[in-house]
């Protein structure tokens, strides 16, 4: 138990550092497109502690935030009825694993920025953090992350169709995002060549 709390405290401290160091621009997603980062390991490696960080600001109830797909294996981070839902399957014997805010403590769609972190520790423990507070964690079979590309805020229809049965809602994100990081490394989403329906800034009238 002590070790678990110590690790969660370490995660909270890393969260503070990651978001404090982020100087990424704000982006507005208009609900029609997405960003895709190919070969995400060009900026960092999947290691003993792998993490994804982003800040979101929106009023929508349901939307896709992150999606990674490799055949039948997938990782999806979504908004469902205004709350975070994480579902993933890296080829586990028992099928997909679900982490969600079952106590409904962390409402996301209130037009304020919320920091979301997903941390994968030692290839077996998945940890979901919102606004630097632990939401839920779960141990799964020890398995490495099997992806190279990540879709942010949506995905092409063919990709969505391949995992449609696992998604709460295959709806593109509408709202603002900033501070996307993989392994504490920033990415400029507008520099990625396949980005669609995204612009700089976070206009108040959009919310």
Residue pairs with C-beta under 8 A, 6 or more apart in sequence:
7 121
8 127
8 134
8 137
11 117
11 119
11 127
11 129
11 134
12 129
12 132
12 133
12 134
14 51
14 119
14 184
15 53
15 115
15 117
15 129
15 132
16 132
17 184
18 51
18 53
18 117
18 181
18 184
19 53
19 55
19 115
19 179
21 184
22 53
22 178
22 179
22 181
22 186
23 186
24 178
24 179
24 180
24 181
24 186
24 187
24 188
25 178
25 188
25 190
25 200
25 201
26 176
26 177
26 178
26 200
26 201
26 202
27 35
27 176
27 177
27 178
27 189
27 190
27 198
27 199
27 200
27 201
27 202
28 175
28 176
28 198
28 199
28 200
28 201
28 202
28 203
28 206
29 153
29 154
29 172
29 173
29 174
29 175
29 176
29 177
29 197
29 198
30 174
30 197
30 198
30 199
30 206
31 60
31 172
31 173
31 174
31 197
32 172
32 196
32 197
33 153
33 154
33 172
33 195
33 196
33 197
33 198
34 64
34 151
34 152
34 153
34 154
34 155
34 156
34 172
34 173
34 195
34 196
34 197
34 198
35 151
35 152
35 153
35 189
35 192
35 194
35 195
35 198
36 149
36 150
36 151
36 152
36 155
36 192
36 194
36 195
37 149
37 150
37 152
37 182
37 187
37 189
37 192
38 148
38 149
38 192
38 194
39 148
39 149
40 147
40 148
40 149
40 150
40 182
41 148
43 182
43 183
43 185
43 187
44 182
44 183
44 184
44 185
45 183
46 144
46 145
47 183
48 121
48 122
48 123
49 119
49 120
49 121
49 122
50 119
50 120
50 145
50 183
51 117
51 118
51 119
51 120
51 181
51 182
51 183
51 184
52 66
52 77
52 117
52 118
52 150
52 180
52 181
52 182
53 115
53 116
53 117
53 179
53 180
53 181
53 184
54 65
54 66
54 115
54 116
54 152
54 177
54 178
54 179
54 180
54 181
55 113
55 114
55 115
55 116
55 177
55 178
55 179
56 65
56 108
56 113
56 114
56 116
56 173
56 175
56 176
56 177
57 111
57 112
57 113
57 114
57 175
57 176
57 177
57 202
57 207
58 79
58 108
58 109
58 111
58 173
58 174
58 175
58 176
58 207
59 109
59 110
59 111
59 175
59 207
60 79
60 109
60 171
60 173
60 174
60 175
61 79
61 80
61 81
61 82
61 109
62 78
62 79
62 80
62 81
62 168
62 169
62 171
63 78
63 79
63 153
63 169
63 171
63 172
63 173
63 174
63 175
64 76
64 77
64 78
64 151
64 153
64 154
64 155
64 160
64 167
64 169
64 170
64 171
64 172
64 173
65 77
65 78
65 79
65 116
65 152
65 153
65 173
66 75
66 76
66 77
66 118
66 150
66 151
66 152
67 74
67 75
67 76
67 77
67 150
67 151
67 155
67 159
67 160
67 163
68 74
68 75
68 76
68 145
68 147
68 149
68 150
68 151
69 75
69 147
69 151
69 155
69 159
69 162
69 163
70 146
70 147
70 148
72 89
72 91
73 89
73 90
73 91
73 146
73 147
74 87
74 88
74 89
74 163
74 166
75 86
75 88
75 90
75 145
75 147
76 85
76 86
76 87
76 88
76 163
76 166
76 167
77 84
77 85
77 86
77 116
77 118
78 84
78 85
78 86
78 87
78 167
78 168
78 169
79 85
79 108
79 109
79 173
80 100
80 168
80 169
82 107
82 108
82 109
82 110
83 100
83 101
83 104
83 106
83 107
83 108
84 100
84 101
84 106
84 108
84 116
84 128
84 130
84 135
85 98
85 99
85 100
85 101
85 168
86 98
86 99
86 100
86 118
86 126
86 128
87 96
87 97
87 98
87 99
87 166
87 167
87 168
88 96
88 97
88 126
89 95
89 96
89 97
89 166
90 140
90 143
90 144
90 145
90 146
91 143
91 146
92 140
92 141
92 143
93 141
94 141
96 166
97 126
97 138
97 140
99 126
99 128
99 135
99 136
99 137
99 138
100 136
101 130
101 135
101 136
102 136
105 135
106 114
106 130
106 131
106 133
106 135
108 114
108 116
108 130
111 207
113 176
113 178
114 130
114 131
115 129
115 130
115 131
115 132
115 179
116 128
116 129
116 130
117 127
117 128
117 129
117 130
118 126
118 127
118 128
118 129
119 126
119 127
119 129
120 126
120 127
120 145
121 127
122 142
123 142
123 143
123 144
123 145
124 139
124 140
124 141
124 142
124 143
125 137
125 138
125 139
125 140
126 137
126 138
126 140
127 134
127 136
127 137
128 134
128 135
128 136
128 137
129 135
150 182
151 159
152 173
152 177
152 180
152 189
153 172
153 173
153 177
153 198
154 171
154 172
154 173
154 197
160 167
160 170
164 170
172 197
174 206
175 206
175 207
176 202
176 206
176 207
177 189
178 202
179 186
180 186
180 187
180 189
181 187
189 195
189 198
190 198
190 199
190 200
